[in-house]
Protein backbone atom coordinates (compact mmCIF):
# COMPACT_ATOMS: atom_id res chain seq x y z
CA UNK A 1 0.00 0.00 0.00
CA UNK A 2 1.41 3.37 -0.98
CA UNK A 3 2.17 5.87 1.78
CA UNK A 4 1.83 9.60 1.36
CA UNK A 5 3.56 12.46 3.15
CA UNK A 6 3.64 12.37 6.95
CA UNK A 7 3.03 8.63 7.04
CA UNK A 8 -0.63 9.00 5.95
CA UNK A 9 -1.77 6.30 3.51
CA UNK A 10 -2.14 7.49 -0.06
CA UNK A 11 -5.67 8.25 -1.15
CA UNK A 12 -5.73 5.37 -3.61
CA UNK A 13 -5.21 2.81 -0.83
CA UNK A 14 -8.11 0.55 0.11
CA UNK A 15 -8.02 1.43 3.82
CA UNK A 16 -7.82 5.13 3.01
CA UNK A 17 -10.81 4.96 0.71
CA UNK A 18 -12.93 2.75 2.93
CA UNK A 19 -12.29 4.45 6.27
CA UNK A 20 -11.48 7.97 4.98
CA UNK A 21 -8.32 8.07 7.09
CA UNK A 22 -6.84 11.30 5.76
CA UNK A 23 -10.19 13.07 5.95
CA UNK A 24 -10.33 12.16 9.64
CA UNK A 25 -6.75 13.21 10.30
CA UNK A 26 -5.36 9.76 11.06
CA UNK A 27 -3.30 6.95 9.54
CA UNK A 28 -2.99 3.17 9.77
CA UNK A 29 -0.34 3.24 12.52
CA UNK A 30 -2.44 5.44 14.80
CA UNK A 31 -5.53 3.34 14.21
CA UNK A 32 -3.71 0.10 15.03
CA UNK A 33 -2.29 1.53 18.26
CA UNK A 34 -5.72 2.93 19.18
CA UNK A 35 -7.41 -0.41 18.52
CA UNK A 36 -4.97 -2.30 20.74
CA UNK A 37 -5.37 0.39 23.41
CA UNK A 38 -9.16 0.01 23.41
CA UNK A 39 -8.86 -3.77 23.68
CA UNK A 40 -6.51 -3.59 26.65
CA UNK A 41 -8.87 -1.29 28.56
CA UNK A 42 -11.88 -3.58 28.08
CA UNK A 43 -10.23 -7.03 27.95
CA UNK A 44 -11.36 -7.62 31.53
CA UNK A 45 -14.79 -8.53 30.15
CA UNK A 46 -13.47 -11.85 28.81
CA UNK A 47 -12.74 -12.83 32.42
CA UNK A 48 -15.64 -11.11 34.19
CA UNK A 49 -18.52 -12.03 31.90
CA UNK A 50 -18.04 -15.83 32.18
CA UNK A 51 -17.74 -15.44 35.95
CA UNK A 52 -21.06 -13.59 36.20
CA UNK A 53 -23.08 -15.64 33.71
CA UNK A 54 -21.82 -18.94 35.12
CA UNK A 55 -23.74 -17.96 38.26
CA UNK A 56 -26.87 -18.40 36.12
CA UNK A 57 -25.83 -21.97 35.32
CA UNK A 58 -24.25 -21.23 31.97
CA UNK A 59 -21.11 -23.19 31.03
CA UNK A 60 -18.15 -20.94 31.82
CA UNK A 61 -16.06 -22.04 28.84
CA UNK A 62 -19.02 -21.56 26.52
CA UNK A 63 -19.63 -18.03 27.81
CA UNK A 64 -15.94 -17.24 27.31
CA UNK A 65 -16.19 -18.26 23.65
CA UNK A 66 -19.49 -16.43 23.19
CA UNK A 67 -18.06 -13.28 24.80
CA UNK A 68 -15.06 -13.17 22.48
CA UNK A 69 -17.03 -13.94 19.32
CA UNK A 70 -19.93 -11.60 20.13
CA UNK A 71 -17.51 -8.77 20.94
CA UNK A 72 -15.55 -9.36 17.74
CA UNK A 73 -18.59 -9.55 15.44
CA UNK A 74 -20.41 -6.59 17.01
CA UNK A 75 -17.28 -4.44 16.90
CA UNK A 76 -16.70 -5.36 13.25
CA UNK A 77 -20.26 -4.31 12.38
CA UNK A 78 -19.67 -0.97 14.12
CA UNK A 79 -16.41 -0.58 12.20
CA UNK A 80 -17.63 -1.50 8.75
CA UNK A 81 -21.18 -0.12 8.86
CA UNK A 82 -20.84 3.03 10.98
CA UNK A 83 -17.08 3.70 10.65
CA UNK A 84 -16.88 4.59 14.34
CA UNK A 85 -13.86 3.93 16.60
CA UNK A 86 -16.18 2.28 19.13
CA UNK A 87 -15.84 -1.29 20.42
CA UNK A 88 -18.63 -3.47 21.77
CA UNK A 89 -18.87 -6.42 24.15
CA UNK A 90 -21.37 -7.90 26.61
CA UNK A 91 -22.30 -5.03 28.91
CA UNK A 92 -21.62 -4.76 32.60
CA UNK A 93 -24.82 -4.37 34.58
CA UNK A 94 -27.06 -6.17 32.16
CA UNK A 95 -25.03 -9.35 32.59
CA UNK A 96 -25.65 -9.04 36.32
CA UNK A 97 -29.36 -8.36 35.66
CA UNK A 98 -29.41 -11.48 33.47
CA UNK A 99 -27.74 -13.75 36.03
CA UNK A 100 -28.91 -12.51 39.40
CA UNK A 101 -32.31 -10.95 38.68
CA UNK A 102 -33.87 -12.66 35.66
CA UNK A 103 -32.44 -16.12 36.37
CA UNK A 104 -31.64 -15.95 40.07
CA UNK A 105 -34.60 -14.01 41.46
CA UNK A 106 -37.35 -14.45 38.85
CA UNK A 107 -36.71 -18.11 38.17
CA UNK A 108 -36.05 -18.05 34.43
CA UNK A 109 -33.64 -20.57 32.97
CA UNK A 110 -30.63 -19.04 31.25
CA UNK A 111 -32.00 -20.29 27.94
CA UNK A 112 -35.23 -18.35 28.55
CA UNK A 113 -33.23 -15.30 29.57
CA UNK A 114 -31.32 -15.48 26.27
CA UNK A 115 -34.69 -15.29 24.51
CA UNK A 116 -35.34 -12.03 26.39
CA UNK A 117 -31.98 -10.72 25.21
CA UNK A 118 -32.80 -11.62 21.60
CA UNK A 119 -36.15 -9.79 21.65
CA UNK A 120 -34.59 -6.73 23.31
CA UNK A 121 -32.02 -6.65 20.51
CA UNK A 122 -34.64 -6.99 17.79
CA UNK A 123 -36.73 -4.24 19.40
CA UNK A 124 -33.65 -2.00 19.54
CA UNK A 125 -32.96 -2.76 15.87
CA UNK A 126 -36.47 -1.72 14.87
CA UNK A 127 -36.40 1.45 16.97
CA UNK A 128 -32.93 2.38 15.71
CA UNK A 129 -34.01 2.02 12.09
CA UNK A 130 -37.03 4.29 12.57
CA UNK A 131 -37.11 8.09 13.05
CA UNK A 132 -38.68 7.71 16.49
CA UNK A 133 -35.41 6.68 18.13
CA UNK A 134 -34.27 10.28 18.77
CA UNK A 135 -37.73 11.21 20.04
CA UNK A 136 -37.68 8.26 22.42
CA UNK A 137 -34.20 9.06 23.75
CA UNK A 138 -35.09 12.70 24.35
CA UNK A 139 -38.45 11.86 25.95
CA UNK A 140 -36.96 10.06 28.96
CA UNK A 141 -35.89 12.49 31.73
CA UNK A 142 -32.15 12.90 32.08
CA UNK A 143 -32.41 12.31 35.83
CA UNK A 144 -33.83 8.82 35.29
CA UNK A 145 -31.20 8.02 32.67
CA UNK A 146 -28.39 8.98 35.04
CA UNK A 147 -30.07 7.25 37.98
CA UNK A 148 -30.31 4.04 35.98
CA UNK A 149 -26.59 4.12 35.27
CA UNK A 150 -25.80 4.87 38.91
CA UNK A 151 -28.23 2.23 40.20
CA UNK A 152 -26.67 -0.41 37.98
CA UNK A 153 -23.32 0.63 39.42
CA UNK A 154 -24.63 0.14 42.96
CA UNK A 155 -26.09 -3.22 41.89
CA UNK A 156 -22.68 -4.28 40.58
CA UNK A 157 -21.15 -3.04 43.81
CA UNK A 158 -23.22 -5.27 46.08
CA UNK A 159 -22.64 -8.23 43.75
CA UNK A 160 -18.89 -7.59 43.89
CA UNK A 161 -18.88 -7.32 47.69
CA UNK A 162 -20.90 -10.53 47.92
CA UNK A 163 -18.65 -12.46 45.50
CA UNK A 164 -15.57 -11.30 47.41
CA UNK A 165 -17.02 -12.40 50.75
CA UNK A 166 -16.88 -8.84 52.03
CA UNK A 167 -20.67 -8.80 52.50
CA UNK A 168 -22.65 -11.82 53.67
CA UNK A 169 -26.25 -12.47 54.65
CA UNK A 170 -27.47 -12.12 58.25
CA UNK A 171 -30.81 -13.26 59.73
CA UNK A 172 -31.28 -10.08 61.77
CA UNK A 173 -29.85 -7.32 59.58
CA UNK A 174 -30.18 -8.97 56.14
CA UNK A 175 -26.52 -8.19 55.37
CA UNK A 176 -23.34 -7.81 57.39
CA UNK A 177 -19.59 -7.85 56.83
CA UNK A 178 -17.72 -11.04 56.03
CA UNK A 179 -14.59 -12.52 57.58
CA UNK A 180 -11.78 -10.07 56.84
CA UNK A 181 -9.18 -12.60 57.99
CA UNK A 182 -9.87 -14.87 55.03
CA UNK A 183 -7.64 -14.68 51.97
CA UNK A 184 -10.33 -14.04 49.32
CA UNK A 185 -11.82 -10.84 50.84
CA UNK A 186 -8.36 -9.41 51.47
CA UNK A 187 -7.21 -10.14 47.93
CA UNK A 188 -10.41 -8.66 46.52
CA UNK A 189 -9.71 -5.42 48.38
CA UNK A 190 -6.09 -5.50 47.23
CA UNK A 191 -7.24 -6.00 43.64
CA UNK A 192 -9.66 -3.09 43.94
CA UNK A 193 -6.88 -0.85 45.28
CA UNK A 194 -4.52 -1.87 42.46
CA UNK A 195 -7.12 -1.45 39.72
CA UNK A 196 -8.31 1.92 40.99
CA UNK A 197 -4.76 3.25 41.45
CA UNK A 198 -3.60 2.07 38.02
CA UNK A 199 -6.63 3.55 36.28
CA UNK A 200 -6.16 6.84 38.12
CA UNK A 201 -2.54 6.88 36.93
CA UNK A 202 -3.75 6.20 33.35
CA UNK A 203 -1.85 2.92 33.15
CA UNK A 204 -3.04 1.13 30.03
CA UNK A 205 -4.78 -2.16 30.83
CA UNK A 206 -4.88 -1.28 34.53
CA UNK A 207 -8.03 -3.32 35.17
CA UNK A 208 -6.75 -6.52 33.61
CA UNK A 209 -3.36 -6.05 35.31
CA UNK A 210 -5.09 -5.89 38.69
CA UNK A 211 -7.19 -8.99 37.95
CA UNK A 212 -4.18 -11.06 36.92
CA UNK A 213 -2.00 -9.74 39.77
CA UNK A 214 -4.31 -10.83 42.59
CA UNK A 215 -5.00 -14.10 40.77
CA UNK A 216 -1.28 -14.90 40.85
CA UNK A 217 -0.96 -13.80 44.48
CA UNK A 218 -3.82 -16.12 45.45
CA UNK A 219 -2.27 -19.28 43.96
CA UNK A 220 0.22 -19.96 46.82
CA UNK A 221 -2.62 -19.46 49.34
CA UNK A 222 -4.90 -21.92 47.57
CA UNK A 223 -7.38 -19.19 46.69
CA UNK A 224 -6.77 -19.61 42.94
CA UNK A 225 -5.53 -22.43 40.72
CA UNK A 226 -3.50 -22.07 37.56
CA UNK A 227 -4.75 -24.10 34.58
CA UNK A 228 -2.57 -22.68 31.84
CA UNK A 229 -2.41 -19.65 29.57
CA UNK A 230 -2.86 -20.66 25.94
CA UNK A 231 -4.70 -23.47 24.19
CA UNK A 232 -6.59 -24.09 20.98
CA UNK A 233 -10.01 -22.40 20.99
CA UNK A 234 -12.87 -24.72 22.01
CA UNK A 235 -14.49 -26.17 18.90
CA UNK A 236 -18.04 -25.96 20.21
CA UNK A 237 -20.00 -24.00 22.76
CA UNK A 238 -22.92 -25.22 24.81
CA UNK A 239 -24.49 -21.75 24.54
CA UNK A 240 -24.86 -21.48 20.74
CA UNK A 241 -28.53 -21.20 19.66
CA UNK A 242 -29.69 -22.43 23.06
CA UNK A 243 -32.61 -20.00 23.38
CA UNK A 244 -35.90 -21.10 24.94
CA UNK A 245 -39.05 -19.20 23.87
CA UNK A 246 -41.47 -21.06 26.14
CA UNK A 247 -42.36 -18.01 28.30
CA UNK A 248 -43.02 -15.46 25.57
CA UNK A 249 -46.76 -15.48 26.29
CA UNK A 250 -46.19 -14.12 29.83
CA UNK A 251 -46.45 -10.39 30.55
CA UNK A 252 -43.48 -10.55 32.92
CA UNK A 253 -41.34 -11.85 30.06
CA UNK A 254 -41.92 -8.65 28.11
CA UNK A 255 -41.19 -6.49 31.15
CA UNK A 256 -37.76 -8.13 31.25
CA UNK A 257 -37.37 -7.48 27.52
CA UNK A 258 -38.34 -3.82 27.89
CA UNK A 259 -36.00 -3.38 30.84
CA UNK A 260 -33.09 -4.80 28.87
CA UNK A 261 -34.02 -2.65 25.90
CA UNK A 262 -34.25 0.64 27.79
CA UNK A 263 -31.09 0.14 29.82
CA UNK A 264 -29.09 -0.96 26.78
CA UNK A 265 -30.55 1.58 24.37
CA UNK A 266 -30.04 4.69 26.49
CA UNK A 267 -26.69 3.55 27.80
CA UNK A 268 -25.55 3.07 24.20
CA UNK A 269 -26.75 6.49 23.13
CA UNK A 270 -24.90 8.13 26.00
CA UNK A 271 -21.75 6.16 25.35
CA UNK A 272 -21.72 6.97 21.64
CA UNK A 273 -22.12 10.68 22.30
CA UNK A 274 -19.58 10.66 25.12
CA UNK A 275 -16.92 8.75 23.21
CA UNK A 276 -17.27 10.21 19.73
CA UNK A 277 -17.48 13.90 20.63
CA UNK A 278 -13.70 13.77 21.11
CA UNK A 279 -13.21 12.63 17.52
CA UNK A 280 -14.47 15.90 16.04
CA UNK A 281 -17.44 14.19 14.40
CA UNK A 282 -20.06 16.14 16.32
CA UNK A 283 -21.51 19.18 14.52
CA UNK A 284 -22.35 22.57 16.03
CA UNK A 285 -25.82 21.36 17.02
CA UNK A 286 -24.43 18.39 18.93
CA UNK A 287 -25.48 15.85 16.29
CA UNK A 288 -23.37 12.93 15.16
CA UNK A 289 -23.22 11.70 11.58
CA UNK A 290 -24.12 8.05 11.01
CA UNK A 291 -25.72 7.82 14.45
CA UNK A 292 -28.46 5.64 12.97
CA UNK A 293 -25.86 3.23 11.61
CA UNK A 294 -24.07 3.18 14.97
CA UNK A 295 -27.27 2.42 16.89
CA UNK A 296 -28.19 -0.29 14.40
CA UNK A 297 -24.72 -1.81 14.74
CA UNK A 298 -25.05 -1.83 18.52
CA UNK A 299 -28.50 -3.43 18.39
CA UNK A 300 -27.28 -6.04 15.90
CA UNK A 301 -24.54 -6.91 18.38
CA UNK A 302 -27.11 -7.74 21.07
CA UNK A 303 -29.12 -9.85 18.63
CA UNK A 304 -26.06 -11.80 17.50
CA UNK A 305 -24.82 -12.15 21.08
CA UNK A 306 -28.12 -13.70 22.18
CA UNK A 307 -27.88 -16.32 19.43
CA UNK A 308 -24.27 -17.12 20.35
CA UNK A 309 -25.00 -17.22 24.06
CA UNK A 310 -24.35 -14.06 26.05
CA UNK A 311 -26.22 -11.17 27.62
CA UNK A 312 -26.75 -7.79 25.93
CA UNK A 313 -23.82 -6.54 23.87
CA UNK A 314 -23.29 -2.79 24.07
CA UNK A 315 -20.91 0.01 23.15
CA UNK A 316 -18.08 0.40 25.67
CA UNK A 317 -17.11 3.70 27.20
CA UNK A 318 -13.56 2.30 27.37
CA UNK A 319 -13.42 3.07 23.65
CA UNK A 320 -12.56 6.59 24.78
CA UNK A 321 -9.07 5.29 25.58
CA UNK A 322 -8.58 4.38 21.94
CA UNK A 323 -9.91 7.75 20.82
CA UNK A 324 -7.46 9.45 23.18
CA UNK A 325 -4.69 7.39 21.54
CA UNK A 326 -5.62 8.80 18.14
CA UNK A 327 -8.37 6.50 16.91
CA UNK A 328 -10.78 8.30 14.60
CA UNK A 329 -12.34 5.68 12.29
CA UNK A 330 -13.69 2.17 12.13
CA UNK A 331 -10.19 0.83 11.46
CA UNK A 332 -9.57 1.22 15.19
CA UNK A 333 -12.53 -1.07 15.84
CA UNK A 334 -11.34 -3.61 13.26
CA UNK A 335 -8.08 -3.96 15.19
CA UNK A 336 -9.98 -4.34 18.49
CA UNK A 337 -12.20 -7.03 16.93
CA UNK A 338 -9.13 -8.97 15.78
CA UNK A 339 -7.74 -8.80 19.33
CA UNK A 340 -10.97 -10.33 20.68
CA UNK A 341 -10.67 -13.19 18.19
CA UNK A 342 -7.06 -13.79 19.25
CA UNK A 343 -8.27 -13.84 22.87
CA UNK A 344 -10.06 -17.12 22.08
CA UNK A 345 -6.70 -18.83 22.51
CA UNK A 346 -6.51 -17.73 26.17
CA UNK A 347 -9.40 -19.75 27.59
CA UNK A 348 -7.23 -21.57 30.20
CA UNK A 349 -6.15 -18.22 31.61
CA UNK A 350 -9.76 -17.05 31.77
CA UNK A 351 -10.67 -20.23 33.63
CA UNK A 352 -7.94 -19.59 36.19
CA UNK A 353 -9.36 -16.25 37.34
CA UNK A 354 -11.21 -16.70 40.67
CA UNK A 355 -14.38 -14.85 41.72
CA UNK A 356 -12.55 -12.56 44.16
CA UNK A 357 -10.38 -11.22 41.30
CA UNK A 358 -13.33 -10.38 39.05
CA UNK A 359 -15.13 -8.95 42.09
CA UNK A 360 -12.33 -6.40 42.40
CA UNK A 361 -12.96 -5.27 38.82
CA UNK A 362 -16.73 -5.16 39.39
CA UNK A 363 -16.25 -2.94 42.42
CA UNK A 364 -14.12 -0.55 40.37
CA UNK A 365 -16.77 -0.42 37.62
CA UNK A 366 -19.39 0.33 40.30
CA UNK A 367 -17.37 3.33 41.45
CA UNK A 368 -17.03 4.65 37.90
CA UNK A 369 -20.76 4.28 37.21
CA UNK A 370 -21.71 6.11 40.42
CA UNK A 371 -20.51 9.41 38.97
CA UNK A 372 -23.78 9.72 37.04
CA UNK A 373 -25.37 11.12 40.20
CA UNK A 374 -23.39 14.36 39.89
CA UNK A 375 -25.60 15.62 37.05
CA UNK A 376 -28.89 15.36 38.97
CA UNK A 377 -30.58 18.54 40.20
CA UNK A 378 -30.78 17.87 43.94
CA UNK A 379 -32.65 21.12 44.57
CA UNK A 380 -35.64 19.78 42.62
CA UNK A 381 -37.12 16.93 44.63
CA UNK A 382 -39.40 15.89 41.77
CA UNK A 383 -36.21 15.00 39.88
CA UNK A 384 -33.95 13.98 42.77
CA UNK A 385 -36.38 11.68 44.63
CA UNK A 386 -37.15 9.41 41.62
CA UNK A 387 -33.44 9.25 40.83
CA UNK A 388 -32.55 8.28 44.40
CA UNK A 389 -35.34 5.70 44.60
CA UNK A 390 -34.18 4.15 41.32
CA UNK A 391 -30.55 3.89 42.39
CA UNK A 392 -31.29 2.64 45.92
CA UNK A 393 -33.92 0.09 44.90
CA UNK A 394 -31.81 -1.68 42.27
CA UNK A 395 -29.22 -3.19 44.65
CA UNK A 396 -31.56 -3.61 47.61
CA UNK A 397 -34.25 -5.44 45.62
CA UNK A 398 -31.59 -7.21 43.56
CA UNK A 399 -33.47 -6.15 40.45
CA UNK A 400 -32.72 -3.48 37.85
CA UNK A 401 -36.29 -3.80 36.58
CA UNK A 402 -37.80 -3.10 40.00
CA UNK A 403 -35.57 -0.07 40.53
CA UNK A 404 -36.39 1.28 37.09
CA UNK A 405 -40.10 0.69 37.63
CA UNK A 406 -40.17 2.43 41.02
CA UNK A 407 -38.25 5.33 39.49
CA UNK A 408 -40.74 5.88 36.67
CA UNK A 409 -43.72 5.53 38.99
CA UNK A 410 -42.24 7.98 41.53
CA UNK A 411 -41.40 10.48 38.80
CA UNK A 412 -44.92 10.45 37.35
CA UNK A 413 -46.67 10.63 40.73
CA UNK A 414 -44.53 13.50 42.06
CA UNK A 415 -44.97 15.56 38.90
CA UNK A 416 -48.73 15.00 39.17
CA UNK A 417 -48.95 15.88 42.89
CA UNK A 418 -46.86 19.05 42.48
CA UNK A 419 -48.88 20.41 39.57
CA UNK A 420 -46.15 19.82 36.99
CA UNK A 421 -48.03 17.39 34.79
CA UNK A 422 -46.86 19.29 31.71
CA UNK A 423 -43.34 18.00 32.31
CA UNK A 424 -44.48 14.41 31.81
CA UNK A 425 -43.84 13.05 28.31
CA UNK A 426 -46.10 10.37 26.78
CA UNK A 427 -43.41 7.64 27.02
CA UNK A 428 -42.90 8.34 30.74
CA UNK A 429 -46.65 8.18 31.42
CA UNK A 430 -47.04 4.93 29.49
CA UNK A 431 -44.01 3.34 31.16
CA UNK A 432 -45.15 4.44 34.62
CA UNK A 433 -48.55 2.83 34.07
CA UNK A 434 -47.01 -0.36 32.68
CA UNK A 435 -44.58 -0.66 35.57
CA UNK A 436 -47.36 0.03 38.11
CA UNK A 437 -49.38 -2.83 36.66
CA UNK A 438 -46.47 -5.22 36.31
CA UNK A 439 -44.52 -4.39 39.51
CA UNK A 440 -46.03 -7.30 41.49
CA UNK A 441 -44.66 -9.70 38.87
CA UNK A 442 -41.09 -8.36 38.84
N, C-alpha and C positions, 0 to 999 in steps of 0.2 A: 504493500500500500504506500503510495507516495505521501511524503510529508512536506508541508509548506513551511513558511517562515515561522520561527518561534515555537517549532515543535507541534503546530496544529495540523492535523491531517488535511491533505489537499481536498478541495471541494469535489473532486471526481471520485473520491473514495466511497466505498459502500457505507461504512459507519458514519462518515460525515454527512452523506445524503440522507440516510435513514434517521439519524438522531439529531441532525442539524447542530453538530458540535460547535463549529465556528460561530454560528449565529447566537449560540448560548454562551460564548466566551469560555469554552473548555476544550480539552483534547483527550485522546485515548488514555494517556498516562494518568491524568487527573481522575478520570472516571473509574479506572481500575483501582486506584488507591482509595477513592471514595467508596466504591462497592465493598472492598475488603473491610474498610473501617466500619461501615454500617453492619456488616455481618458480625464482626467482633463484638459490637455493642449489644446485639440482640441474640447472640448464639446461646445465651443461657436458656432460651426457650426449649432447645432440644433436650435439655436435662430436666427442666421444670415441668413442662407439659406432660410427659409420660408419668412423672411422679404424681401429679394432681389427678389425671384421668384414670390412673390405675386404681385410685381410691374408689372409683365407680365400678370397678370390676373389669376394666378393659385390660387386655394384655399389654404389658409395659413395652415389650419389644415392638409390638404392632403399632402402638401409639408413636414410638420413636420414628419408625419408618413413615407413618402417615404425616407426622409433623414436618419432617424434612421434605417430603414430596409435595405436600400442600403448600408449604412456604415457597418452595422453588417454583411451582407452577403459577401460583397467585402472583408472585413477584415478577415472573416473566410476562404475564398478561399485563400488569401495570407498566412494565417497561416497553413492550411492543405495541400496546394499544393506546396508552395515554402518554407515553414518553416522559414519565415522571421519575425522579430519583428517589422513589419511595418503595420500601420493602414491606412485605406482608408475611404474617405467620399467625398461628393460633393465638388469640388474644388473651392476655391476663385479665382475670375478672370473670369473663364469660366461661373460661374453662373451670373456674371454681364454682360458678353458678351451675354449670352442667353436672359436675361431680357431686357437690355437696348439697345443692338445693333440689335440682330436678330429679337426680337419681337418689341421693341420700335421704332427703326429707320428704319428697313427694312420691317416692316409690316407683318411679319409672325405671325400666331397664336401660342400660346404656345404648342398646340398639334403638329403643323408642326415643331416647333423647337425641340420637343422631338424626332421626326423622324430623324432630323439631328444628334442629340446626338447618337441615335441608330446606324446609319451608321458609324459615327466616331468610335464608339466602335468596331463594326465588322471589320472595316478596320484596327484598331489597333491590333485586335486579329489575323488577317491574317498576318500582317507584323511581329508581335511578334513571330509567329510560324515558320516563314521562316528565313533562314540565312541572308537575306538582312537587317534585322533590325539594326545590328551593323554598316553596311556600310552606312545606311541612317542617323543614328545618327551622325556618324563621318563626313559625307559629308556636313552638315550644319555648317557654320562658327560659332565659339564660340561667336563672337561679337554679331551676330544676336540672338543667344540663350539667352544671358544675357540681351540684349536689350528688347527682348520679355517679359522676367520676370519683368524687370524694368518698361516697358511700361504698363503692366497689373497693376503693383503697382500704377503707376500714375493714371490710369483709375479708380482703386478702390478709390484712394484719392479724385478725383473730385466728384465721386458718394457719398462718405462719407460726404464731405463738403456740397454737395447739400441736402442730406437727413437731415443733422443737421440744415440746414438753415443758415449755415455760408457763403455759396456762393449762390447767386440768379442771375436770368437773368436780363439783362439791355439792353434797345433798342439801346443805343449808344456804349457801350463797350462790348456787349455780356454778360459779367459776372461782378458782383460786390459783395461787402460784404453784408451780411444780417444784421438783427437787433440784435446787441449784447446785447440788454436789455431784450430780450425775454428769457424765461426759457430754452427752448429746446437747442438753440445754446450754452448757458452757461453750461448746463449739459453735452452736447456732449464733450465740451472741458475738463470739469472736468473728465469725463469718460476716455478720451484719456490720460490725465495726470496720472490718477490712473493706467490704464492698462500698460502704458509704464514704470512707476516707478516700479510696482510690477514685471513685466517681467525682468527689469534690475536687480532687487534684487533677481531674481530666485525664486520668490514665486510661488509654484505650483498652477496652476489654476488661475493665475493672470488675464487673459483675462476675464474669466467668472465671477470672483469676481468683476471686474470693471463694467461689464455689469449689474449685479444684483444690485450693490451698487447705481449706478445712476438711475436705474429703481425705487428703493425704495425711493430715495431722491425726485424723480419727482412726486410721488403719492400725497403728501400734496399740491403740486402746481397745480394739475390737468393736469400735463404733461404725466402721466401714470396712468393706472387703474389696480388694482389687481383683477384677476379672479380666483385665487386659485393656488395650487401647484401640487396636485396629483389627478389623476382620472383614471378610467379604459381606456385603449388604445382605440381609435376610431376603430370601427369594420370594417369600409370601408373607402376607400380613393377615391376621385373624380379624382385622377391622374393615377390610375392603368390602364395600357393598353389603354391609351387615345391618342395614336400616330395617326397622320394624314399624310398620304404619298401622298397627292394630288399635291405637288409641286416638286416631284422627277424628273420630266422631264426638269426642269429649270436648266440652267448652274449655276445661282447664288446660287441655293440650294447646289450644290456640292462644291462651294467655301466656303460656311459656314461649310460644313462637313470637308473639308480639313483643314480649320483654326482650328476647334475644335481638329482635329486629331493631327496636328503638335504641337499646344500649349500643349495639354495633354501629348502627347507621349514624347516630349523632357523634359518637366517638370518632368515627372515621372522618366525618366532615370537619371536626375540630382539628384532628391530626393533619389532614391534608392542608388546611389553611395555615396551621402553625408551622409546618415543616417547609412548605413551598414558598412562603412569603419571603424567605431568605434567598431564594433563587433568582429573584427579580421578575418572576412570572406575573405577579399580581399587578393589575392595572390601577389607575388612580381611584377607581370606585371600589377597590377591594375585591374585584372579581378575578377568578383564575381561569385561564383558557383550558379547554379540555377537561373541565371539572366533571362533566357528564361521563366522559370516558374513564376518568379515574374512579368515580363512584361505581360504575359498571364493573370495572376490573376488580374492585374490592369485593363487591357482591358476588361476582363469579368465583372469587377465591373461597368464600364461605360455602358456596354450593358444591364446588369440587372437593373441599375439605371434608364435608359431610359424607360424600360418597366414598372417600378414601378412608375416613374413620377418625376425625378429630372435631373438636368444638370450633366455634366461629373463628374464621380467619379474618384478620383486620390489618389495617395500615399501622405501622409501628412508628411511634414518635422518636424512637432511636435513629430513624432515618435522618434526623437532623444532624447527627454526627457525621454522616457521609456528605451532607450538604455543606457543613462547615469545612470539610476536607476538600471541597471544590466540586463535588458532584452537582451537575446541573441537568442531566438528561436521563433517559431510560437506560443508557449504557451502564450507568452506575448500578441500576437494579439487575441488569443481566449478570453482572459480575457477582452480586450478592446471591442471586439464584443459583449460580454455578457452585458457590461456596456451600450452599445448603445441600446440593446434590452430593458434593464431596463428603459432607458430614455423615452421609449414610454409612461410611466405612468406619465410623467411630462408635458403633452401637455398644461394644463392650465397656467403653469408658462411660457412656451414658448410664449403663446398668450398674456401674460402680458407685454412682453418686447417691448418698443416703438422704433420707428425708430432712435431717437437720440442716444439711448443706443447702438444699433448695429452699428450705424455710427461711434461711438468711436472706436469700435473694428476694423472696416474696415480701419479707418485712421491709426491705429497701424500696421495692416497688410501691408498697403501701404508703410509705413516707412521701414519695414523689407525687403520688396521686392525690394526697391530702391537700396539696397547694391550691386545688381548685376552689377551696373555700374563701380564698383571699378576695375573689371578685364579687362576692355576694354583698348586697347592700344590707348591713346589719341594723341600720336605722329604720328600715321598713320591715315591720314584723310580718306583713303579708307575703313578703318575699323570703325573709330569713327563717321564719318558723317552718314552712314547708321544706326548705332546704335542710334544716337541722333534723327534722323528722325523717326525711329520706335517708340521710347519711347515718343516723343513729340506728334506725330500724333494720337496715340491711345486715349488719353484723349480728345484732342481738336477736333477730328472728331467723338468722342463717338463710336469708332469702333476698336476693336482689329484687325479685318480682314484688314481694310484699313491701319492701322499702319504697320502691318506685310507685306502687299503688297508693300507699299512705301519703306519699308526697303530692301526687296529683289530686287526691281527694282533699287534703288539707289546703292546698293552694286554691281550689275552686270554692270551698266553703268559706275561707277567710275573705276572699275577694267579694263574695256575695254578702257576707255579714257586715262588711265595712263599706258597703255602697260603691264598690269599684268593679261592678259586673262588666263594665265596658272593657276592662283589661283582660277579660277572659276570651281566648280565641276558640273557634269551633273545635279544633282538635283537642284542646285541653278539656273542654266540657265533655266531649264524647269519651275521652279516655278516663276522666274522673268517674263518669257514670258506669263505664264498663268495669273499672277496677272496684267500684263500690259493690257491684253485683257479684263479681267473681272473687272478691277478697276471701270469703269463707272457704273457697276451694284451693287457695294458694298454699 
